[in-house]
Amino acid sequence: MKKQTSSIKWVIWALAALFYFYEYILRISPTVMVSDLMQSFGVTASMIGVITAFFLYAYAPMQLFVGVLMDRYGLKLLITVSCITSGLGALLFGLANTVWFLKVGRLFIGFGAAFAFIGLAYICTHWFSQKRGALLLGIGNSIAMLGAVCGTAPLAILINTTGWRQAMIGLGIAGFVFAFIMFLLVNKAETPEDEVKSKLSFKHLLKDLKLLVKNRHTWINGMVAVLFYATTTAFGGLWGVPFLEASFNLTTTEASSCISMIFIGWLVGGPCVGYISDKLKKRKPIISCGIFFTFLSVLSIIYFENLSLSMIYILIFLIGFFSAAELLNFTLSVEINPKKVKGSAIALTNSLVAFGGSLFQPVAGFLLDHHWDGKIVDGIRIYSAGDYRSALTILPICLFLALILSFVVKEKRHDETTLTKPLS
């Protein structure tokens, strides 16, 4: 029985990593269907930003409670429910005939996705030995970044072939298949000895959060993370593709391929940032340098008009590579707070980042509509390269503010092993 359980747990880990991969495809998917959604529903850039942000309206608050729910109810129920919920959200999005259904679909996707990273981490820490857990979690995060890549150019190709509705319906069905397989296999596996249902209450959670909110550096560090991540969520997660199409006359497939480089940059930059930070035993200088070089890369891609395709690829890769320094904000959130609230510190920081993302996507859309010159083709608003440049000016502003705040937050020097949280 032990041998069978050992085999099953590896399959379960692989499925959890694939669900994390799947969640990232759904998260990124609107960036390659902006024009399709505008044409199908006659909506403006502002509304596209709001629709997309509904993912984060569910994802952000759930980050505060997912860990406690997983501890209380275990893996078997929640991982299955999250797969079903994400699949249902994708299905609703693909079948939507009103903007309201699009919003509900994104809300369901966000709710289900909130369990993806925590579920993977739970499996790594409860079902595997400590010496393997960190490695498996790191591999899972890399698989998730590949999901973000697949949510750009490959998904754009699929949409060009089948249409955006059929692509989303297919992704919805995939979610139900994941849920069915996960349910069967998790129930066959024996419950690990260290998987003990916690009696932690929400009252206990609130008590921990009280310790965090009293520490002003928790908020300063959180704001640095929020402002730093704005480029990834607003540019990489939504407006990058249409910006590249308008500014450099790229096709949707070409622009999507370029935007995928931001996530490949994260994939490469994450381990590099962690290694350098651990070697120096410092966080702040790496964060500040990451923000500064991201700032320079963003300025270049937004304001240089005669860039070659290869230079666009390089600059967007550098945006992702240097943005990976944002991972250290999660390490810092643990180090500047008491050890007993380290889980809550990560959850609160991640929740702030998600809430920030829910603002930047629609704000960029509102700014785009504000600068729109009134051009309409076939009933659809056409935004010029100048409109996009004006709207996306918010990104270097955010990075400049993040750089200033990064010098204010305090840092504790530790000799322990780094706790670097994957992008989630």
Buried (B, 14 or more C-beta within 10 A) or exposed (E): EEEEBEEBBEBBBEBBBBBBBBBBBBBBBBBBBBBBBBBBBEBBBBBBBBBBBBBBBBBBBBBBBBBBBBBBEBBBEBBBBBBBBBBBBBBBBBEBEEBEBBBBBBBBBBBBBBBBBBBBBBBBBBBBEEEEBBEBBBBBBBBBBBBBBBBBBBBBBBBBEEBBBEBBBBBBBBBBEBBBBBBEBBEEBBBBEEBEEBEEEEEEBEEBBEBBEEBEBBBBBBBBBBBBBBBBBBBBBBBBBBBBBBBBEBEBBBBBBBBBBBBBBBBBBBBEBBEBBBEEEBBBBBBBBBBBBBBBBBBBBBEEEEBEEEEBBBBBBBBBBBBBBBBBBBBBBBBBBEEEBBBBBBBBBBBBBBBBBBBBBBBBBBBBBEBBEEEEEEEBBBBBBEBBBBBBBBBBEBBBBBBEBBEEBEBEEBEEEBBBBBBB
